[in-house]
């Protein structure tokens, strides 16, 4: 039991010393699924980018969000709120005209990131609610799990 306690304390101590690095690149799995990048340009602020395949809409999606991280800079846990936009080109439905549709939406999101390996690896989970305004007004839900390597 002592060995387990000491090992847990060491792991937590190593994780707590995680640094926030500038640029991360990786994958996001969810809606959409594809490539993800993040640029931490100041301690609480970051910009998150994605270029991915939209599972729900059946097409390519790209977007960017401004993120504001809360709290504990010495902690590996980094909760955040964000606001941004997304452009998606959805495949046409079989019963429609056969043309692809472009959707443009704004969105707000909430998430949390965990940094480990001295801040070189980050895992995050987020969920966002969007408002489509092109081609028509409607709601959009997105989110997923991201794994990024930070340089």
C-alpha positions in Angstrom: 0.0 0.0 0.0 2.9 2.4 0.7 4.4 1.8 -2.7 1.1 2.6 -4.3 0.7 5.8 -2.3 4.3 6.9 -3.1 3.7 6.2 -6.8 0.5 8.2 -6.8 2.2 11.2 -5.1 5.0 11.1 -7.7 2.7 10.9 -10.6 0.6 13.8 -9.3 3.7 15.8 -8.6 5.0 15.3 -12.2 1.7 16.1 -13.7 1.3 19.3 -11.6 4.5 20.6 -13.1 3.1 20.5 -16.6 4.0 23.5 -18.7 1.6 25.2 -21.1 3.4 25.0 -24.5 2.7 27.3 -27.5 1.5 25.1 -30.3 -0.2 21.7 -30.4 -1.2 19.5 -33.4 -3.2 16.3 -33.3 -6.6 14.6 -33.9 -10.1 15.2 -32.8 -12.7 12.4 -32.6 -16.4 13.2 -32.5 -18.4 15.7 -34.5 -16.4 16.6 -36.6 -13.5 14.0 -36.7 -10.2 15.0 -38.2 -7.2 17.3 -37.6 -6.9 19.7 -34.7 -4.4 22.4 -33.9 -4.2 24.8 -30.9 -2.1 27.9 -30.4 -1.7 29.1 -26.7 -0.7 32.7 -27.3 -1.0 33.9 -23.6 -1.6 32.0 -20.3 -5.4 32.2 -20.3 -6.0 32.5 -24.1 -5.7 30.2 -27.1 -7.1 29.7 -30.6 -8.3 26.2 -31.5 -8.5 25.1 -35.2 -10.0 22.1 -36.8 -10.3 20.7 -40.3 -12.3 17.5 -40.3 -15.0 15.3 -41.7 -18.5 16.0 -40.4 -20.1 12.7 -39.4 -23.6 14.2 -38.9 -23.6 16.3 -42.1 -21.5 14.0 -44.2 -19.0 16.5 -45.5 -15.9 18.6 -44.7 -15.9 21.1 -41.9 -13.4 23.7 -40.7 -13.5 26.2 -37.9 -11.7 28.2 -35.3 -12.5 29.1 -31.7 -11.1 31.6 -29.2 -10.6 29.8 -25.9 -10.4 31.3 -22.4 -8.8 28.9 -19.9 -9.8 29.2 -16.2 -7.8 28.9 -13.2 -4.9 26.9 -12.0 -1.8 27.6 -14.2 0.2 25.1 -12.0 -2.4 22.4 -12.5 -2.5 20.0 -15.4 -6.3 20.5 -15.6 -7.3 23.4 -17.8 -11.1 24.1 -18.0 -12.1 26.6 -20.7 -15.0 28.4 -22.5 -14.8 29.4 -26.1 -16.6 31.2 -28.9 -16.0 30.8 -32.6 -17.3 29.8 -36.0 -17.5 26.9 -38.4 -18.0 26.4 -42.1 -19.1 23.0 -43.4 -19.9 21.7 -46.8 -22.4 19.0 -46.5 -23.1 16.3 -49.0 -26.4 16.5 -50.8 -29.2 14.2 -49.6 -30.5 11.6 -52.2 -34.0 13.1 -52.2 -32.7 16.7 -52.9 -31.2 18.4 -55.9 -27.8 16.6 -55.7 -25.9 19.8 -54.9 -23.7 20.2 -51.8 -24.8 22.7 -49.2 -22.5 25.2 -47.4 -23.4 25.9 -43.8 -21.9 28.8 -41.8 -22.4 28.9 -38.0 -21.3 30.6 -34.9 -20.8 28.5 -31.7 -20.0 28.6 -28.0 -18.3 25.8 -26.3 -17.2 24.4 -22.9 -14.3 22.0 -22.4 -11.4 20.8 -20.3 -7.9 19.9 -21.2 -5.4 17.7 -19.3 -1.7 18.2 -19.9 0.9 15.5 -19.1 4.5 14.5 -20.2 5.7 18.0 -19.1 3.1 19.6 -21.2 4.0 17.9 -24.4 0.8 15.9 -24.6 -2.8 17.2 -24.1 -6.1 15.4 -24.0 -9.3 17.5 -24.1 -13.0 17.0 -24.2 -15.5 19.7 -25.3 -19.0 20.2 -26.4 -20.4 23.1 -28.4 -23.7 24.5 -29.4 -23.9 26.4 -32.7 -26.3 28.6 -34.5 -26.4 28.1 -38.3 -27.2 31.3 -40.1 -26.4 30.2 -43.7 -28.3 28.7 -45.6 -31.0 29.0 -42.9 -31.3 29.5 -39.2 -30.9 26.4 -37.2 -29.0 24.7 -34.4 -25.8 22.7 -34.6 -24.2 20.5 -31.9 -20.5 19.5 -32.0 -17.9 18.2 -29.7 -15.4 15.4 -29.1 -12.2 14.3 -27.7 -8.9 15.7 -28.9 -5.3 14.4 -28.5 -2.6 16.9 -29.4 1.2 16.9 -29.2 2.6 20.3 -28.1 5.9 21.6 -29.4 
